[in-house]
Amino acid sequence: MHISKNVRTPEEVSHNLAARLRRLRLDRGWKQTTLAQRSGVSLGSLRRFESSGAISLANLLKLAFALRRLDDFGDLLRPPPARTTEELIAQEHDGTQPQRGRI
């Protein structure tokens, strides 16, 4: 499988998020123990995330909340903008979403 240079792997994205979180923590002058206590995430989970990028979604959201960055997740997985007038009308019609995939 060929991966474009513009496409990042899940591992690259998770390491990047961990580095950003670490930077936010340090910018506040917080130790890992401080963020762990304020977020309710165990110190071990925080250390593992900052070193390896591995974390549960629930814990990532708790950390983001403690750092007042939870709103950063607002656009995550949002449907792409309509490409045609028909798609725009369908999106605005009544707001209902399909209940099952077709494939």
C-alpha positions as CSV (number, residue, x, y, z in Angstrom):
1,M,0.0,0.0,0.0
2,H,1.4,3.4,-1.0
3,I,1.0,6.2,1.5
4,S,1.2,9.8,0.3
5,K,3.8,12.1,2.0
6,N,0.8,14.3,3.1
7,V,-0.9,11.4,4.9
8,R,0.3,10.8,8.4
9,T,0.0,7.5,10.2
10,P,-2.0,7.1,13.4
11,E,1.3,6.8,15.3
12,E,2.6,10.1,13.9
13,V,-0.6,11.8,14.9
14,S,-0.6,10.4,18.4
15,H,3.1,11.3,19.0
16,N,2.3,14.8,17.7
17,L,-0.7,15.2,20.0
18,A,1.5,14.0,22.9
19,A,4.1,16.6,22.1
20,R,1.5,19.3,21.9
21,L,0.0,18.3,25.2
22,R,3.4,18.2,26.9
23,R,4.1,21.7,25.6
24,L,0.8,23.0,26.9
25,R,1.6,21.4,30.3
26,L,5.0,22.9,30.4
27,D,3.8,26.4,29.3
28,R,1.6,26.4,32.4
29,G,4.5,25.4,34.5
30,W,2.8,22.2,35.6
31,K,4.5,19.0,36.5
32,Q,3.1,15.7,35.2
33,T,1.7,15.1,38.7
34,T,-0.2,18.4,38.6
35,L,-1.9,17.6,35.3
36,A,-2.6,14.1,36.4
37,Q,-4.3,15.3,39.6
38,R,-6.2,18.1,37.9
39,S,-7.5,15.8,35.1
40,G,-8.2,12.6,37.1
41,V,-5.9,10.7,34.7
42,S,-3.4,8.4,36.4
43,L,0.2,9.6,36.4
44,G,1.2,6.4,34.7
45,S,-1.2,7.0,31.8
46,L,0.0,10.5,31.4
47,R,3.6,9.5,31.4
48,R,2.9,6.7,28.9
49,F,1.0,9.2,26.6
50,E,3.8,11.8,26.7
51,S,6.4,9.1,25.9
52,S,4.6,6.9,23.5
53,G,1.5,8.7,22.3
54,A,-0.7,5.8,23.6
55,I,-3.8,6.9,25.5
56,S,-7.5,6.1,25.7
57,L,-9.9,8.6,24.2
58,A,-11.6,9.1,27.5
59,N,-8.3,10.0,29.2
60,L,-7.2,12.3,26.3
61,L,-10.5,14.2,26.7
62,K,-9.9,14.5,30.4
63,L,-6.5,15.9,29.8
64,A,-7.8,18.4,27.2
65,F,-10.5,19.5,29.7
66,A,-7.9,20.1,32.4
67,L,-5.9,22.2,30.0
68,R,-9.0,24.0,28.8
69,R,-8.6,22.7,25.3
70,L,-11.7,20.4,25.0
71,D,-13.2,22.7,22.4
72,D,-10.4,21.7,20.1
73,F,-12.2,18.4,19.5
74,G,-15.4,20.2,18.2
75,D,-14.5,19.8,14.5
76,L,-13.1,16.3,14.8
77,L,-14.9,13.9,12.3
78,R,-17.3,16.6,11.2
79,P,-18.8,15.7,7.8
80,P,-17.0,17.3,4.8
81,P,-18.6,20.4,3.2
82,A,-21.1,19.8,0.5
83,R,-19.6,19.5,-3.0
84,T,-22.8,19.9,-5.0
85,T,-26.1,21.7,-4.6
86,E,-27.9,18.4,-4.1
87,E,-25.6,17.5,-1.2
88,L,-26.1,20.9,0.4
89,I,-29.9,20.5,0.1
90,A,-29.7,17.0,1.6
91,Q,-27.6,18.2,4.5
92,E,-29.9,21.1,5.3
93,H,-33.2,19.2,4.6
94,D,-34.1,17.9,8.0
95,G,-30.8,17.1,9.8
96,T,-31.5,13.4,9.9
97,Q,-28.6,11.1,9.5
98,P,-28.6,7.6,7.9
99,Q,-28.8,5.0,10.6
100,R,-26.8,2.3,8.8
101,G,-24.0,2.2,6.3
102,R,-24.6,0.7,2.9
103,I,-21.4,-1.1,2.3
